[in-house]
Amino acid sequence: MAEGMKPALKTIASQPSWVVRNGNVELAVTQLGGHMAPVTFCRNTRKPVRPYYVNPWHAEGHKLDDPVMIPLRGDFFCLPFGDNVMPLGTEQHVCHGEPATRKWSLRDLNPEGRQTTLTLSMKTRLRPGRITKKLTLIEGHNVVYCRHILEGFQGPTPLGHHATLAVPEEERSLLIASSAFKFGMTSPDVVGDPADGNYQSFEIGEKFTDLRKVPLIWKHQPFGDCSAFPARKGFCDILALFKEPSDEPAWMTATNTVENYIWFSLKDAAMQPTTVFWISNCGLHGEPLSGRNRCLGMEDVCGFLATGLVDSVKPNAATRAGIKTAVRLSPRAPTCVNYIQGVVRVPTGFGRTKRVKFDKGKATFFGSRGRKVSARVNHEFLYESM
């Protein structure tokens, strides 16, 4: 593969996409919205892993008012992150903003030593600036290293990643774990209005400190367990975990007990302190979801849940607790958002992640039954500049 190679677009699940691969990982990223999926980890083994969700309506020809629903799949970068129903001055953004809904331009596919980097770019219109997306694979690592460089922007905004996982059919077969968080909160807005054919199970705007005990709307069952999915079929909910900066990466893990692997994300909580859960379990009945959508968003962001630009830049329950919900961008200096996603195989019965130990070039995941597995990952990447 020659340096500076520019691959042709390939239609995957109805979307023109660029494909990049090495011995361990193959990923596709859509031209429209820059959505990253499908991604195949462990591709050089007998049991490759495809952890990400791809929407089931992509070939059905729906006319959709919400543009992010057209390519919806895998992970994508959002700016401003959130619903963005309310305008901020003259800025009226669509859900998750231009990077998640407009076409990206290919700049380069550059192999250099053990690394291969796909580079895309976009000039935004509503809040003028330039975004450069770099997706890097390293031989021997079942990891995608994501970097977004923001230049020319001015003012505060929520932003971040919208990783969306496929969920097995078997109840409670995806076990969720998190590094320490300050508090959690359910959505301050209604997520499911039965008048629109949508249903939610969480109380509105309630705080919690344990994923196993999230406030529900039912008096006879006041709490729900959000540490394992799928659960509560027929409902769609949103919650968030708010984390404080630390000397080590903040992490989320999802142990798939059917296929025996961990999907993990690593981030710098100083940049992206919030993890938003979009828990879609057949609870949305409008087109194109039609009561069939099952996925789990594990969305590492800086924002006030999924409320969008206006609520994230003004004082809110998170900022009053000392958690920032917007990044202040300046045209005088670029802002770099680094993020890591990966997969590691685990033995049967590994269970939920209890802790993660970071050594140079390696992360070790400790399971609930005393077992451990290690993944090659350059977590130092999270703190690098351009």
C-alpha positions, 0 to 999 in steps of 0.5 A: 500500500503506497503512502498517500493512497486514496481508497475508493468508496465502497457501499456497505449497508447502503452507505458509501464508505472507506475501508482501512485494515491491518492484520488485527482490525478492519473498519469501515467509515461512512462518507455521510456522517463519518459513522464507523461500522462495521468494525471487525476486531480479532480478524486474524483469529477463528472468532472475529468480533463485530461489536457495533450496531448497524441500523436495520432500516438502512435499505428501506427507503424511509424519508427521515427528518432526522439526518443522523438516523440515515447512516446511524451505526457504530461510533461517530463524532458529534459537535454539538453533541445532543438533541439541539432542539433549541437554537443558541442565537442564530445557531440551530443545529440538527441532532448531533451536529454537522460532523454526524450528518454531512459528507466528509472528504477523504484526505489520506490513507497513510501506512507508516511502519506498524501504523495505518492512518485514515484521514478525513476532513470537514468544513462546518457551516453553522459554526464555521471551522474545520474538523480533521478526523484521524483513525489509526490502526497499529499492528498487533493491537485490537484497537482503534485510535480516534483523533479529532482536531478542531480548528477555527471554532469559537465559543463553548459547545458540547462534543464527543463520541457516540459509540453504539453497540449491538446487544445480544438477544439474551437478557442481561448478556452484556455486562457493563462496568465503569471506572469511578464516577461522581454521580449518575443522572437520568434524562432531565427531559421526557425520552418516551412520550406514549402519544408518539408511540415511545416509552421510557422506564426511568424517572426524569432528572433523578441522580444515583450513585450505583448503576444497579439502582437507577430510579424507575417510574413505577412505585412497585419497582422503584429501581432498575439495574443498568449494569446488564443489558438487554433489560426492560424490553419495550422501553427506551431510556437515557442516563449519564455518568459524570466523571472527574479528571484523574491521572489514569484513563477513564474507562467503560467496558461491556462484557459480551457473555455470549461471544466472550469478549470485552468491548472497552473505551478509554478517554481523558475525563478532563476532555470528555467527563460524561458517558451517556447511555442510550438504552434502546430496547424496542421502545420507539415505535415511530418510523423507521425504528418501528419497535424493533430497535435494540442497541446500547449507546455508550457515548463518551462526551462533554455535555449535559446528557443528550440535551444539546447546545443550549442546556450544556453551555448554561449552568445545569445540575452537572456544572453545579456539581463541578463537572464541565458540560461544554468545551470552550473552543478558540480560533487561536489554538486547535483543540484535540479530542483523543479517544480509544476503542478496542476489544479483548477476548475473555474466557467463559465466565470472566464476568463484569470488569472489576478494575483496569490496571494500566502499564506502559503499552498495556491495559489489564482487565480484572474480572469478577471471579479473579480472572484477568486478561490483557490488551495491547493498547497505547493509552498514552495516546489519550494525552498526546497533542497533534 
